[in-house]
Structure formats: structure tokens, C-alpha cells
């Protein structure tokens, strides 16, 4: 028995091999729901509870148990609001099926430290907000990882290290929001359904 910080004897944790997975059995024995199925909605009684979480809250949830971590990892997160401030690799490792990402910089806030190589962790996203990411470390090379992106907000990204060549990687994009310092011909040539020009601070 191990002593806890509260002064009473606490049972020693079971070895990993002896730990059981959380599950609940119906009275008729017909169906078994695990914690994982309840979280991600893989059952006929509902859509799962992860829909009530954003990725900020999910980071804490994934620490609860192995099943919670598995559920968080398997979910197709579409969190467009929670800003990712650093460590894109860690973000992708936690949310490998995430379909949206927000690396934008709040108006007046310090710039983030992302560089073109970090965009490899954004490959496959449907929606990306990178507004006001105007640091010179983000170049045309970043956009090679964004092929197939559906919606891209790059308003306020007016660094000279992003040129018309970046747009060549965005063929088929549906919605593009950008700053008016860009060569609009390169953006217009993509034929996006929505092409909005204006500063990110306009919203």
C-alpha cells in the first residue's frame, strides 16, 4: 500500500496488463458499449459526446485513460476556433484525423514561430486559418503541404516570402480569403467559388 498526499494508505496501481477497459453491458446482453464507443459515437444511441468538446478541452480528456486518448485520436476534429500557438507536430500527433486548424495570430498579439516545414503537419486539412501569420519564415514552400485544402484564410499574410508561386499548390480550392497586397491575378486564376479580399482585422 502506498501513502497518499492526504495521509491515508492508497492502493498501489494495478500493472498495465491487469487494467480493464471501461465498458457497460445492456441488461439483455445484446450490446456492449465501451467508453470509446460512447465518446466517439460508434453506437446506435447517439452521436457521441466528443461533439461537445473542442480540442483545448480534448487535450485534458485524453489524459483520463487509454480509451479516452484513443477516442480523441480517432475523432475527425473540426475545431476552427482554438488557436494552435506552437508545436504543430504535437498537435497533429494528438489529433491525427483533424480536418480544421487555426494557426492565426490574434490582432495585436505576438507572432507565432511557425515555419514552412511545420506545414507538413497540416497536410490533409479541409479548413485552415492562418490569418496574420506574416512572418518571413513562412514561404511558398509551406503551400506545397496544402494541396487539396478547401478553405484557406490567409488575410494579413503579406510577407514577401510568399509569392504568386504559392497559389500553384491551391488548385481546386473552394474559398480563399487573402490580403489585397497579393497579385489578385494569381488568386483569381484558381477559380475559387469564394474569393474575398480584405485585412484580417476587418472582422
N, C-alpha and C positions, 0 to 999 in steps of 0.2 A: 504494500500500500504506500502511495506517495502522499506527502503532506502538501496541502494546497496553500495558497497565499492567504486564505481565510482562516487557517489554523486547524482545519479538520482533515482527517485522513481521506484522501480521494483514491478511488480505484485506479490502478495502472491501466493505461490504454491497451486495448487488445492489439495483438500483432496484426499487420495488414492482411494476412491470409485468413484471419478469423473474423474480420469485419464483414457484416452482411450489407446487402444493398437494400435501401428503403423500398418497401412495396406494400400494397394494400390489396387484399383479396375480397372479392364480392362474396356475399353470403352463399350464393348458389355455386360458387367456384368456377363460374364460366369465364371470368375475365380477371386478369391481374394487371393493375396499374402500378408502374414504378414511379418514383419521384421524377425520373427523366421524362416519362410519358406525360405526366401532369404538367410539367414545366413547358415542354415544347409542343404540347397539343396532339401527340400521337395517340389519341384515343377518341372515341366517338361522342364523348360527353361535352366537349368544348374545344376551344382553340388554344388552350394552354395559358399560363399566367405570365409568360415572359413578355407578352404584348403590353403589359402594364409597366415594364421596366425600360429604362434607357441604358445605354452602355456604361454610363457612370455608375448606376446602381448595380448593374450586372457584374462589374468588377468585384464588388463586395460579395455578391451572391455566389460567384464561382469559387469562393474560399470556403463555403459551407461544407461541401462534400465532393467526393469524386463524381457523383451523378450530377450535381449542380454544375460542376465545371464542364462536364460532358454536354449537358443541355445548353449551356451558354455558348459553347464552341460550335454546336451543330445548328444554332439558330441563324437564319438569314437576316441579320440585323439591318434595319434601315433607319438609322438614327442620324438625321440631318442636322440636329441641333447641338449635340455635345461636341465641343471643340477638342480636338486632339492637339495637345500643346507640344509634345515631344515623343520620341521613341515609337515611330511608326511600326517598326518591326515587332515590338512587344504588343502593340495594338492588334496587328494582324494575327499574331500568334494566339491571342485571346479570342479573337473574333474572325476566324478564318473564312467564314461564309458571309461576312458583312457586305452589304450591297450599296451602302452610302457612307460617306466620310466627310468630316468637316475639319479642315486644317486652316480655316480662315483666321485672320487676326482681327480682334475687336478694334474698332476705331479708336485710335489714340493709345493702344496697348503696345508693349514691346514686341518686336518681330520675333517669330519663331526661328529655329535653327535648321529647318529642313533644307536639304539639297536635292539635286536631281536624282541621285542614286536612291534616295528614300522613297521615291515614287514607285519603285518596283513593288512595294508593299500595297500599293493602291491598284494594281492590275486587276481588272475584272469588276471594278465598282461600277454601278449604274449611275450614281449621282455623286459629284464631288464639288464641294465648296472650298475654293482656295482664295477667296477674295482678300485683297490687301496683302498677299504674300509677295511682296515686291523686292525681296532680297536677291542679290546678284547670284547667289548660289543655286537658284532655280533657273535652268536654261532650257533650250529647245530639247535637250536630251530627256528631260523629265516627261515630256509628252509622248515619247515612244512607248511608255508604260500605260498610256491612257487610251489605247486603241479600243474602240467599241464603247466608250463612255457615252451615256445617253444625255446627261445634263451636266454642264460644267459652268460654274460661276468663277470667273477669273477677273472680275472687275477690280480695279485698283492694282493689278499686276502690271505695272508699267515699266519694269526694268528692261534695259536694253539687251539683256542676255536672252530674252525671249523675242524671237523674230517671226517673220511670216512662215519660216520653215516649220515652226511648231504646229501650225494648223494642218500640215500634211498628214499628221497622225490622227486627226479627228474626223476622218471621213465617216459619214453616216450619222454624225451627232444630231440629236433632235433639238436640244435647247442650249444656246451658248450666250452667256452674259459676259460682256467684256468692257474694257475701258476704251474711251474714244481716242486714245493716243495710238491705237493699233491701226495698221493698214486694213481698213474695212474690206478692201477687195479680197484679201486672203480669207477673211472670215466669211464674207458673203458667198464666196465660191463653194463653200461647203454645202450650201442649200439647206441649212438648218431650218426647221419649222419655226423656231423662235430665235430671233437674233436681237438682243437688247443691248443698247449701248448707254452707258452711264456710270458714274462713280459709285463705288460700293457704299459710300456714306449716304447716298441718296435715299436708302431705305431706313 
